[in-house]
Amino acid sequence: MLEIVFLGTGSGIPSKHRNPAGIWLYYEGDAMLWDCGEGTQRQLMIAKLSFMKIQRIFITHWHADHWAGLIGLLQTMNMEGRKEPLYIYGPDAERFVGDILDLNYWGPRFEIIPKTVPHEGTEFVKILEREQYQIFSIPTKHSVPSVAYCFQEKDSWNVDIKKAEKLYGLKQGPLVGRLKRNGEIIFKGKRIRLEDVAVKKRGIKVVYTGDTKTCDNLKTISKDADVLIHDATFVEEKYDRMHSGAKEAAKIAKECGVKCLVLTHFSRRYQNTKPLIDEAKKIFPNTIAAKDFMKITVKSKTNKFISFTTQ
């Protein structure tokens, strides 16, 4: 299960009801952030989420409303005695993380490891490999170097032990593990294929665009996403602002076979997001507007079914 909490859903300047960009993700003990705008650590505290558990932060681009919260967050982690390393990913990460650390007289007592992410070209790049999931990035189209991120859970198999025992006499044990690893085994002279005794669980896929105009790279990374979290600063694209609008986000979601579109990064001119949602739903009905502290849980149950819960 993947837990997503929106810590900030506004763009540019904080408002009374919307903090700048920040998204918490929690999966099987791994905590991470997508962007870290001003005030993110306070939003974490209000949401009762532990900033000390965060292992990785993924910055889409270095506009202040997406990273300025790092300054206070790193200082607080240091004052609270953090010992574990913290990884910060983003375009030109070495340069910008170094500049942030130079703002203080003393360095942190824990290791901060910048990881530069490619921001040019069309390649869909794997930037993190974990046992149960992967993180990918792809360059996007904004006024500064920028990327989108993708959380991709790996597919898994659930072996039906009762079925395996009934058909082949196979019981729970090391052979079941070998079957899941290799896809098939020979047992008592019979070949047992994984698909004969197991149900495949398709891994969930969640994409976050950051700030971007529509571009072909967004289509590449968003293909068949279960949740697409998309920049919707305005109702429609502002060509001089390098931002998408709700209409463009909906077109991407429809074209890419997305299951749920979540709009975020709203201009403060929209005190009510209804105009954006109304326009998006004309194109892609399964659209919702994010709000600060909104929580989404995404679960994979079978090869064809992903469930969503929104709070």
N, C-alpha and C positions, 0 to 999 in steps of 0.2 A: 504494500500500500504506500502511495506517495501522498504526503500532506503538503498542501500549498497554502500559505497565508500571505495575503497582500498587506504589506506594511506601509506602502505609499502608492497612490494611484493618480497623483497630480503631476503636472509638468511645470518646469521652470521654478516658480515661486511657491512656497508653502501657502496653504490657505487654512481657514479655520477647520475644514473638514477633510482636507486632503494633504498628506505628506508627500514630498517628492519620492521618486521611484525607489522601490525596495520590495523584494519578494523572498520569503522564507520557504525553503524546501526541506522536507525531512523524510528520509527513506531508510528503513531498517537500521537505525542508529546513526546514520550519516546526516549531518545538518549542514546546509549551505545557503548562501544568499545569491540571488541574481540582482545585481546593482545594490547600491548603498547610499541613497541620497541623504541630505541633511536631516538629522533627527531620527535616523533609523534605530539607534540603540534605545532611544526612549520608546519608540513604537514596539520594539521587542519586549521591553519591560511591561508596557501596558498589556500586551498580548500574552504575557506570562510565558515567554519563550526564552530559553537560556542562550545568551550571546556567547557564553563561554564554550558551548558545544559546537559552535560553528567551526568547521574544518577548512572550508573553501569559500571564497567569494569570487563571483564571476561578474566583472564590470563590462557592460556592453560598449561603452565609450566614455571619454573623459570630459564630458560636460558636467558642471558641478552638481546639478540636480540628480546625477546618477552616481556620484562618488564622494561628495563632501562629507557624508556621514562616516567615512573611514577614519577621519582625523580623531574624532571623539571616541569612536568604537575601539580603535587600537590603543588609545591612552587608557581607557577603562579596563580593557583586557590586561594591560600591563599592571595597572594599580591593583587589580584583583588577583594578581599572582599567576597569570597564565604561564604554563610551561610547554604546552604542546605547540608544534609549528602551525602556522597559518599560511595557506596558499592563496595568492591573489592572482587571478587570471584577467587578461584584457589586452587590447591592442597597445603596443608600446608599454607593457606592464613594468618592465625593469626601470624605465625612465621615470614614470609617474610615481611608482611606489617609492623609488629612491628619493624623489623630490618631497614626498609626504613625510618620510622619515627624517629628512634634513630640517624640517620645521621645528624640531624639538632639540633641546640641549643634550638630552641623553637618549640613547637608543633603547629599544624595548628589551626586556629580559627573556623574551621568547623569540624564536626564529620566524621571520616573515619572508616567505619565498615567492617572488614574483614569477609569473609564467606568461610570457608573451604569446598572444594568439594571432595567427595570420589575419590581416585585414584587407588583403588585396587578392583579386582573382575570383574564381568560381568554385574552388575545391571545398567539399564538405569534409571537415577535418575532425578526426577523433582526438580530443585533447585530454581525456581522462578515461582510464580503464579500471573498473572495479569488478569484483566477483559477480555481482548481480546486475550491474548497469554500466552504461557508458555516457559520457558527455561529449557532444559534438559542437562545433561552431562553423559559421560561414560568414564571409564578409557581407555587409549590407551597405546601403546607400544613404549616407547622412553628410552633414557639413564638415565632420571630422571623421577620422578612422573609426569604424564601428563594426560590430558583429552581432549576429543572433546566436542563441544557444539552444541546444536540444538535449533533453534528458531522455534517454532510451533504455528502458528496462529490458534485460535479456529474456528471450523466450525460455520457458521452463516446462517440465513434464511432471504430472502427478500420476504415479503408478497406482492402478487399482489392484491392490494386493489380493482381494477376494477373487477378482476375475483371473489374475495371474495364477492363483492357486487352483482354481477350478479348471482352467484350461490346460495348465502345464505342470501343476504341482509345485510351482515356485512360491516360496515363502519369503517373508521379510528377512533381509540379511545382506551380506556383502555383494551377492550376485545382482541384487536390485540396483545397487549403486553402480556396478559395472554396466548394467543394462542402460542406465540413464546417461552414463559417460560415453559409451561406445555406440549406442543406438540399436545394438542387437547382441545376443549371447547364444551359445549352444548349451542347452541344459537337458540332460538325460537323452542325448541324441537328437533333440529337436531344436530347431532355430526359433528363437523368440525375438520378434521385432518390437521395438519400443512402442510403435504406434498400435500394435495389437493389444496391448494391455495398459495403455496410458492415455491420458487426455492432455493435449498441449494447451498451455496458457500463454497467449500472446503477450509479449511485454508491452507495457504502457509507454506512450510517447507524448511528451509535453515540450512545446516550443515557445520561446520568448524572443520577440523580435527586437526589443529595445527601440530606439528611435530610428526611423528609416522611411524613405520613400519606397513605393512598391518597386520591386525588381525581380528578375528571374531567380536570383539566389534564394529569395524568400519562398518561392515555389518549390525549390529543391529541398529545403530543410523542413518545410511544412507538410510535405506529402504524407497523407494518411495519419496525421497527428490526432491523438485523442483530445488534447486540449491545445489550442493555439492562443497564446496571450499576445495581443497585438496592439501596437501603437495606434491610438485613435485620438490624436491631439485635437482634431477638428472634425466637422461633419464630412468634409471631403478634402482631398489633398491640397496643401498649399505649396505651390511649386517653389516659392521663394523661401520657405521655411524648412524644406527637406524633411517633412513629416507626412505620414500617411493620414488618411481620414477614415471614418467609420465605414464609408462606402467601399473604399479600396480594401480594407481589412476583410469585409464580407465577401468580396470577389475572390480574394486569395483563399479564404476558407472553403468557399463553394468549389472552386477549381481544383483544390488539392484534396478533397474528400475528407476534410476535417470533421470531427464529430461535435466539438463544442468550441465556440469562439468566445473569448473573454477580452473585452475592450478595456484598455487602461491608458494612463498617461494623458489625462484630460486637461485641456486648457482651462484656466480659471474663469474664462468667460462663460463656461457651462456650469452654473450652479446646480442645474438639473440635467442629467445625462439623457433624458428622454428623447431629445431630437436626434442624438447619435444612435441610440438603440433603434428608434423607429426607422431610420434610414438603412441601418445594417440589416434589420430583420426583413426588409423588403427583398433582400438578396439572399440572406442566409438566416433562416428563422431561429436556429438554435444559438442565439447570441445573448450574452449577458454583460452587464456593465460591472466592472470591479469597483469595490469600495474599500476604504481602509479597514483592515481587520477581517475582511471576508475570508473564509476558509473553504477550500475545496479538497476533498479526498478522492483519489482515483485508485480503483482496484481492478485487477485483472482476474476474471473468474474462469473463462474458457477461451478457446481460440477465437471466438466470435463476439465475446461480450465483455465490455468494460463498463464499470459502474462509476457514477459520479455522485457525490454528496456535497451540497453547497450550504454553508452556514453564514 
